[in-house]
Amino acid sequence: MDLSEQYWNGQYTSKEIRWDIGYVSTPLKEYFDQIENKDIRILVPGAGSAWEAEYLYQLGFKNTYVLDFSEEAIAKFINRCSWFPKSNIIHQDFFKHNFTYDLIVEQTFFSSFHPLSRRDFVKQVCRLLNNRGKYMGLLFNHEFTFNGPPFGSNIHEYRQLFKPCFEFEVFEISTNSIKPRRGREIFMLLRKKITANF
């Protein structure tokens, strides 16, 4: 399956970005609103239009970083948010990135990877987090009827996948998802284990 940079560039060029709701989703927004420490270092990987990064930065989280390996996605974000610091925008393959963060935000990025790549994905998230860092966001709580992306799954499979690296602070059906995704998303707040095993 071709999920290369060229594939994702094509999605943005052709505007085949149905996962993009056009604003920061409610569960993420409400979580961001209650974070008190504005100095934490935050990564939004596979950021796409990066509504989450835009919201976080405007909320005062100046150490928010956007990462995507689609040049088209990065260009569209810069065009919309020309004020966002260029030093905080990273055009790179997620698996080649090696800085560390206190918080990594998940919004449809995980679902863009084929299930066979998920174990490597979780390892990389774990590597990029500081000790006791957090991985939070939304996951699709169902399988899709087509051959993705996106690729879905269920709570049981996700738990088995994340268990070696993370403690589960919250992992439940989201109660405040947008209407089209109500009952179909898991809100997660995971904390990296001190002795993460991967």
Backbone as CSV, one residue per row, in Angstrom:
resi,resn,N_x,N_y,N_z,CA_x,CA_y,CA_z,C_x,C_y,C_z
1,MET,0.841,-1.191,0.000,0.000,0.000,0.000,0.879,1.244,0.000
2,ASP,0.598,2.157,-0.915,1.396,3.379,-1.040,0.864,4.449,-0.100
3,LEU,1.550,4.638,1.022,1.191,5.707,1.955,2.375,6.674,2.073
4,SER,3.001,6.919,0.933,4.191,7.762,0.867,3.833,9.239,0.977
5,GLU,4.866,10.074,1.014,4.648,11.513,1.018,3.869,11.933,-0.220
6,GLN,4.163,11.315,-1.354,3.467,11.656,-2.594,1.967,11.340,-2.486
7,TYR,1.650,10.230,-1.839,0.241,9.869,-1.647,-0.478,10.955,-0.851
8,TRP,0.128,11.360,0.276,-0.536,12.347,1.130,-0.549,13.727,0.475
9,ASN,0.485,14.059,-0.265,0.446,15.317,-1.026,-0.750,15.313,-1.974
10,GLY,-0.973,14.161,-2.606,-2.091,14.043,-3.531,-3.434,14.217,-2.852
11,GLN,-3.534,13.735,-1.615,-4.784,13.901,-0.876,-5.091,15.378,-0.637
12,TYR,-4.060,16.128,-0.281,-4.266,17.562,-0.028,-4.469,18.342,-1.321
13,THR,-3.761,17.963,-2.358,-3.916,18.644,-3.645,-5.320,18.449,-4.201
14,SER,-5.834,17.223,-4.068,-7.169,16.912,-4.595,-8.275,17.217,-3.586
15,LYS,-7.861,17.698,-2.396,-8.795,18.040,-1.316,-9.581,16.826,-0.827
16,GLU,-8.943,15.657,-0.909,-9.547,14.435,-0.372,-9.152,14.286,1.097
17,ILE,-9.599,15.225,1.904,-9.201,15.252,3.321,-10.460,15.233,4.192
18,ARG,-11.225,14.155,4.030,-12.513,14.059,4.724,-12.362,13.950,6.241
19,TRP,-11.173,13.588,6.710,-10.946,13.499,8.156,-10.824,14.888,8.790
20,ASP,-10.611,15.911,7.966,-10.376,17.271,8.445,-11.719,17.949,8.691
21,ILE,-12.049,18.207,9.966,-13.352,18.795,10.282,-13.337,20.321,10.233
22,GLY,-12.157,20.916,10.069,-12.076,22.361,9.886,-11.920,23.178,11.146
23,TYR,-11.705,22.504,12.264,-11.502,23.195,13.543,-11.005,22.161,14.547
24,VAL,-10.545,22.627,15.707,-10.080,21.691,16.731,-11.300,20.989,17.323
25,SER,-11.246,19.647,17.418,-12.411,18.901,17.902,-12.655,19.157,19.384
26,THR,-13.903,19.047,19.781,-14.320,19.407,21.142,-13.561,18.665,22.239
27,PRO,-13.385,17.334,22.159,-12.670,16.655,23.246,-11.246,17.175,23.437
28,LEU,-10.560,17.477,22.338,-9.197,17.988,22.446,-9.210,19.410,23.000
29,LYS,-10.092,20.236,22.481,-10.182,21.622,22.947,-10.414,21.681,24.449
30,GLU,-11.348,20.878,24.948,-11.665,20.923,26.376,-10.509,20.404,27.227
31,TYR,-9.743,19.467,26.690,-8.550,19.024,27.420,-7.498,20.130,27.434
32,PHE,-7.244,20.741,26.279,-6.251,21.816,26.203,-6.600,22.957,27.150
33,ASP,-7.888,23.272,27.251,-8.332,24.419,28.056,-8.016,24.267,29.536
34,GLN,-7.831,23.027,29.996,-7.596,22.842,31.436,-6.118,22.607,31.779
35,ILE,-5.228,22.639,30.787,-3.792,22.503,31.073,-3.276,23.825,31.634
36,GLU,-2.643,23.789,32.780,-2.195,25.018,33.442,-0.790,25.434,33.039
37,ASN,0.088,24.473,32.805,1.488,24.790,32.494,1.652,25.104,31.011
38,LYS,1.809,26.371,30.684,1.914,26.787,29.284,3.329,26.603,28.719
39,ASP,4.259,26.147,29.554,5.644,25.983,29.104,5.946,24.589,28.567
40,ILE,4.998,23.678,28.666,5.283,22.314,28.219,5.541,22.286,26.710
41,ARG,6.307,21.289,26.315,6.680,21.119,24.910,5.709,20.120,24.274
42,ILE,5.006,20.561,23.226,3.917,19.786,22.644,4.201,19.490,21.172
43,LEU,3.933,18.257,20.759,4.052,17.884,19.359,2.687,17.466,18.821
44,VAL,2.337,18.006,17.655,1.154,17.547,16.914,1.691,16.871,15.652
45,PRO,1.850,15.539,15.677,2.424,14.838,14.515,1.349,14.491,13.493
46,GLY,1.763,14.376,12.229,0.777,14.138,11.182,-0.279,15.207,11.239
47,ALA,0.176,16.435,11.432,-0.712,17.532,11.828,-1.702,17.940,10.748
48,GLY,-1.364,17.720,9.475,-2.281,18.124,8.421,-2.562,19.618,8.480
49,SER,-3.824,19.971,8.612,-4.206,21.385,8.702,-3.849,21.994,10.049
50,ALA,-3.544,21.152,11.013,-3.010,21.580,12.315,-3.909,22.563,13.064
51,TRP,-5.197,22.283,13.063,-6.117,23.116,13.847,-5.762,23.058,15.327
52,GLU,-5.291,21.905,15.784,-4.934,21.741,17.203,-3.738,22.616,17.554
53,ALA,-2.727,22.632,16.687,-1.534,23.438,16.946,-1.874,24.924,16.926
54,GLU,-2.700,25.322,15.989,-3.125,26.725,15.914,-3.823,27.141,17.207
55,TYR,-4.749,26.298,17.671,-5.487,26.612,18.895,-4.558,26.663,20.105
56,LEU,-3.681,25.674,20.222,-2.752,25.626,21.357,-1.858,26.858,21.394
57,TYR,-1.314,27.224,20.249,-0.398,28.365,20.218,-1.136,29.643,20.605
58,GLN,-2.339,29.822,20.098,-3.115,31.014,20.427,-3.548,31.019,21.891
59,LEU,-3.598,29.838,22.483,-3.950,29.724,23.900,-2.762,30.043,24.800
60,GLY,-1.578,30.163,24.202,-0.396,30.532,24.974,0.658,29.463,25.085
61,PHE,0.452,28.326,24.420,1.440,27.243,24.444,2.443,27.487,23.314
62,LYS,3.456,28.279,23.606,4.401,28.717,22.572,5.388,27.630,22.167
63,ASN,5.465,26.550,22.950,6.344,25.428,22.598,5.560,24.316,21.914
64,THR,4.659,24.716,21.032,3.867,23.768,20.254,4.503,23.598,18.882
65,TYR,4.673,22.342,18.475,5.348,22.032,17.214,4.432,21.229,16.295
66,VAL,4.487,21.579,15.023,3.738,20.899,13.970,4.703,20.005,13.199
67,LEU,4.313,18.759,12.955,5.135,17.850,12.156,4.258,17.167,11.113
68,ASP,4.701,17.194,9.875,4.024,16.452,8.813,5.037,16.212,7.700
69,PHE,4.909,15.078,7.005,5.836,14.880,5.897,5.198,15.185,4.547
70,SER,3.967,15.711,4.582,3.335,16.200,3.365,3.663,17.681,3.181
71,GLU,4.389,17.977,2.136,4.742,19.366,1.842,3.494,20.196,1.567
72,GLU,2.494,19.576,0.953,1.248,20.281,0.662,0.521,20.666,1.946
73,ALA,0.492,19.748,2.913,-0.162,20.037,4.186,0.549,21.178,4.909
74,ILE,1.871,21.118,4.932,2.649,22.180,5.577,2.394,23.524,4.903
75,ALA,2.376,23.527,3.565,2.169,24.771,2.820,0.801,25.364,3.120
76,LYS,-0.214,24.518,3.202,-1.566,25.000,3.494,-1.650,25.575,4.902
77,PHE,-0.970,24.931,5.832,-0.967,25.450,7.204,-0.263,26.806,7.275
78,ILE,0.884,26.919,6.638,1.628,28.191,6.634,0.804,29.291,5.976
79,ASN,0.101,28.931,4.918,-0.727,29.919,4.230,-1.846,30.435,5.137
80,ARG,-2.418,29.532,5.942,-3.502,29.942,6.844,-2.974,30.632,8.106
81,CYS,-1.843,30.150,8.609,-1.301,30.661,9.875,0.110,31.191,9.647
82,SER,0.224,32.240,8.857,1.537,32.791,8.518,2.272,33.319,9.743
83,TRP,1.535,33.584,10.813,2.111,34.107,12.042,2.761,32.998,12.900
84,PHE,2.446,31.734,12.604,2.989,30.628,13.402,4.487,30.536,13.136
85,PRO,5.320,30.457,14.192,6.776,30.469,13.982,7.267,29.320,13.092
86,LYS,8.039,29.679,12.093,8.559,28.671,11.154,9.447,27.654,11.859
87,SER,10.102,28.092,12.929,10.987,27.185,13.679,10.200,26.076,14.376
88,ASN,8.893,26.243,14.491,8.042,25.250,15.143,7.296,24.372,14.139
89,ILE,7.671,24.491,12.867,7.048,23.700,11.814,8.092,22.747,11.236
90,ILE,7.810,21.459,11.298,8.793,20.443,10.921,8.257,19.608,9.756
91,HIS,8.953,19.675,8.632,8.599,18.856,7.471,9.513,17.635,7.493
92,GLN,8.977,16.515,7.979,9.825,15.349,8.209,8.981,14.094,8.366
93,ASP,9.580,12.973,8.062,8.986,11.666,8.341,8.929,11.488,9.862
94,PHE,7.764,11.140,10.367,7.560,10.951,11.801,8.592,10.007,12.405
95,PHE,8.932,8.935,11.688,9.836,7.929,12.232,11.297,8.391,12.253
96,LYS,11.590,9.480,11.598,12.949,10.022,11.607,13.107,11.167,12.594
97,HIS,12.023,11.557,13.208,12.055,12.665,14.157,12.649,12.188,15.476
98,ASN,13.439,13.034,16.152,14.100,12.549,17.372,14.179,13.568,18.499
99,PHE,13.345,14.608,18.473,13.275,15.501,19.632,12.326,14.902,20.662
100,THR,12.278,15.475,21.851,11.403,14.922,22.878,10.401,15.974,23.357
101,TYR,9.270,15.463,23.872,8.140,16.311,24.206,7.483,15.868,25.512
102,ASP,6.731,16.797,26.082,5.958,16.486,27.287,4.574,15.967,26.942
103,LEU,4.082,16.353,25.763,2.750,15.951,25.337,2.746,15.737,23.823
104,ILE,2.180,14.621,23.403,1.971,14.362,21.977,0.465,14.230,21.755
105,VAL,-0.028,14.955,20.769,-1.462,15.032,20.505,-1.837,14.117,19.341
106,GLU,-2.868,13.310,19.542,-3.349,12.378,18.523,-4.692,12.838,17.956
107,GLN,-4.710,13.101,16.660,-5.954,13.448,15.970,-5.899,12.900,14.547
108,THR,-6.396,11.714,14.364,-6.468,10.975,13.093,-5.111,10.581,12.504
109,PHE,-4.021,10.781,13.235,-2.707,10.382,12.716,-2.517,8.874,12.839
110,PHE,-2.811,8.327,14.006,-2.668,6.890,14.234,-3.430,6.095,13.181
111,SER,-4.621,6.546,12.847,-5.470,5.804,11.912,-4.965,5.844,10.476
112,SER,-3.957,6.679,10.216,-3.408,6.754,8.852,-2.391,5.641,8.593
113,PHE,-2.013,4.905,9.642,-1.022,3.834,9.501,-1.697,2.474,9.393
114,HIS,-1.172,1.664,8.514,-1.673,0.294,8.374,-1.472,-0.440,9.701
115,PRO,-2.424,-1.293,10.095,-2.284,-2.023,11.367,-0.954,-2.729,11.554
116,LEU,-0.312,-3.183,10.478,0.983,-3.851,10.606,2.087,-2.894,11.049
117,SER,1.857,-1.592,10.937,2.860,-0.593,11.325,2.630,-0.056,12.731
118,ARG,1.567,-0.482,13.376,1.173,0.157,14.629,2.159,-0.051,15.773
119,ARG,2.733,-1.214,15.845,3.690,-1.459,16.933,4.888,-0.511,16.814
120,ASP,5.382,-0.317,15.602,6.487,0.617,15.386,6.054,2.045,15.681
121,PHE,4.812,2.364,15.362,4.284,3.696,15.647,4.298,3.966,17.154
122,VAL,3.795,3.012,17.929,3.740,3.183,19.384,5.144,3.316,19.961
123,LYS,6.081,2.542,19.467,7.472,2.653,19.930,8.014,4.058,19.689
124,GLN,7.708,4.605,18.523,8.217,5.940,18.209,7.569,7.000,19.092
125,VAL,6.284,6.903,19.324,5.624,7.842,20.239,6.302,7.785,21.597
126,CYS,6.556,6.584,22.053,7.186,6.397,23.358,8.582,7.020,23.390
127,ARG,9.350,6.840,22.329,10.698,7.414,22.261,10.663,8.938,22.304
128,LEU,9.648,9.526,21.695,9.584,10.975,21.584,9.078,11.667,22.843
129,LEU,8.587,10.886,23.793,8.075,11.472,25.025,9.145,11.500,26.113
130,ASN,9.168,12.591,26.849,10.010,12.666,28.034,9.489,11.675,29.068
131,ASN,10.290,11.400,30.086,9.834,10.521,31.157,8.531,11.047,31.737
132,ARG,7.544,10.169,31.804,6.208,10.485,32.317,5.448,11.435,31.403
133,GLY,5.924,11.599,30.178,5.201,12.410,29.205,3.873,11.769,28.838
134,LYS,2.993,12.545,28.215,1.635,12.080,27.933,1.346,12.023,26.426
135,TYR,0.569,11.023,26.075,0.057,10.856,24.710,-1.459,10.921,24.833
136,MET,-2.076,11.924,24.220,-3.517,12.092,24.385,-4.186,12.385,23.056
137,GLY,-5.467,12.081,22.998,-6.211,12.400,21.792,-7.356,11.435,21.569
138,LEU,-7.690,11.243,20.293,-8.852,10.458,19.906,-8.472,9.330,18.957
139,LEU,-9.130,8.187,19.136,-8.957,7.036,18.247,-10.332,6.582,17.772
140,PHE,-10.403,6.078,16.557,-11.664,5.543,16.051,-11.970,4.212,16.735
141,ASN,-13.174,4.085,17.252,-13.576,2.878,17.969,-14.436,1.973,17.087
142,HIS,-14.001,1.724,15.883,-14.716,0.839,14.976,-13.823,0.525,13.786
143,GLU,-14.173,-0.505,13.082,-13.485,-0.845,11.838,-14.195,-0.139,10.683
144,PHE,-13.458,0.179,9.651,-14.056,0.783,8.470,-14.396,-0.303,7.452
145,THR,-15.407,-0.041,6.632,-15.867,-1.039,5.667,-15.048,-1.028,4.384
146,PHE,-14.091,-0.113,4.289,-13.236,-0.024,3.112,-11.790,-0.232,3.534
147,ASN,-10.939,-0.461,2.556,-9.517,-0.620,2.832,-8.908,0.767,2.985
148,GLY,-8.471,1.114,4.225,-8.060,2.472,4.547,-6.848,2.953,3.782
149,PRO,-6.325,4.095,4.178,-6.670,4.824,5.401,-7.990,5.596,5.281
150,PRO,-8.620,5.873,6.440,-8.186,5.517,7.794,-8.420,4.042,8.121
151,PHE,-7.689,3.580,9.135,-7.825,2.227,9.642,-8.331,2.304,11.078
152,GLY,-9.337,1.539,11.401,-9.896,1.578,12.749,-9.484,0.380,13.581
153,SER,-10.120,0.240,14.738,-9.911,-0.907,15.618,-10.880,-0.786,16.783
154,ASN,-10.530,-1.375,17.924,-11.422,-1.351,19.082,-10.616,-1.210,20.366
155,ILE,-11.316,-0.945,21.445,-10.672,-0.672,22.737,-9.743,-1.806,23.154
156,HIS,-10.197,-3.051,23.017,-9.379,-4.191,23.462,-8.053,-4.243,22.717
157,GLU,-8.076,-4.106,21.398,-6.842,-4.166,20.614,-5.927,-2.989,20.934
158,TYR,-6.507,-1.819,21.093,-5.694,-0.651,21.432,-5.007,-0.845,22.786
159,ARG,-5.740,-1.362,23.746,-5.158,-1.561,25.086,-3.948,-2.492,25.022
160,GLN,-4.061,-3.572,24.288,-2.947,-4.504,24.157,-1.748,-3.850,23.491
161,LEU,-2.021,-2.976,22.561,-0.963,-2.307,21.818,-0.210,-1.295,22.679
162,PHE,-0.949,-0.520,23.466,-0.327,0.552,24.243,0.197,0.101,25.612
163,LYS,-0.265,-1.031,26.087,0.058,-1.493,27.438,1.545,-1.578,27.755
164,PRO,2.415,-2.039,26.831,3.833,-2.142,27.188,4.508,-0.807,27.493
165,CYS,3.996,0.281,26.945,4.668,1.578,27.064,3.963,2.580,27.965
166,PHE,2.669,2.371,28.186,1.883,3.429,28.808,1.020,2.965,29.971
167,GLU,0.782,3.894,30.890,-0.241,3.743,31.916,-1.493,4.445,31.399
168,PHE,-2.650,3.866,31.664,-3.908,4.401,31.147,-4.555,5.307,32.203
169,GLU,-4.503,6.609,31.983,-5.182,7.530,32.898,-6.657,7.664,32.515
170,VAL,-6.907,7.808,31.229,-8.273,7.802,30.696,-8.250,7.030,29.389
171,PHE,-9.201,6.126,29.229,-9.295,5.375,27.973,-10.736,4.894,27.869
172,GLU,-11.589,5.706,27.261,-13.028,5.431,27.267,-13.702,6.099,26.076
173,ILE,-14.935,5.679,25.796,-15.695,6.296,24.721,-15.847,7.784,25.029
174,SER,-15.517,8.613,24.062,-15.618,10.059,24.245,-17.080,10.461,24.426
175,THR,-17.316,11.322,25.398,-18.689,11.779,25.682,-19.007,13.103,24.995
176,ASN,-18.017,13.733,24.374,-18.255,15.056,23.778,-17.714,15.152,22.355
177,SER,-17.751,14.032,21.643,-17.318,14.039,20.244,-18.273,14.880,19.398
178,ILE,-17.787,15.305,18.241,-18.673,16.007,17.323,-19.760,15.022,16.868
179,LYS,-20.889,15.533,16.460,-22.066,14.705,16.186,-21.810,13.535,15.229
180,PRO,-21.115,13.743,14.091,-20.908,12.614,13.167,-20.066,11.477,13.752
181,ARG,-19.294,11.766,14.802,-18.410,10.746,15.384,-18.844,10.325,16.778
182,ARG,-20.020,10.764,17.188,-20.493,10.455,18.538,-20.628,8.952,18.729
183,GLY,-20.042,8.461,19.833,-20.086,7.039,20.130,-19.087,6.218,19.343
184,ARG,-18.311,6.862,18.483,-17.378,6.139,17.599,-15.925,6.497,17.871
185,GLU,-15.686,7.268,18.935,-14.316,7.687,19.252,-13.959,7.322,20.684
186,ILE,-12.705,6.994,20.874,-12.146,6.783,22.213,-11.313,8.006,22.563
187,PHE,-11.575,8.559,23.747,-10.681,9.606,24.249,-9.640,8.921,25.113
188,MET,-8.370,9.225,24.841,-7.303,8.591,25.616,-6.378,9.638,26.219
189,LEU,-5.927,9.327,27.408,-4.872,10.087,28.062,-3.935,9.050,28.667
190,LEU,-2.795,8.854,28.014,-1.838,7.829,28.413,-0.567,8.495,28.920
191,ARG,0.024,7.903,29.936,1.281,8.432,30.478,2.392,7.406,30.269
192,LYS,3.514,7.868,29.762,4.640,6.977,29.508,5.131,6.350,30.809
193,LYS,5.311,5.037,30.781,5.828,4.346,31.951,7.302,4.698,32.162
194,ILE,7.717,4.742,33.409,9.121,4.997,33.708,9.987,3.895,33.111
195,THR,9.472,2.676,33.158,10.199,1.537,32.581,9.430,1.032,31.368
196,ALA,9.276,1.906,30.373,8.537,1.518,29.173,9.223,0.325,28.512
197,ASN,8.436,-0.666,28.142,8.973,-1.908,27.612,8.562,-2.061,26.147
198,PHE,9.513,-1.796,25.246,9.239,-2.015,23.822,10.475,-2.542,23.132
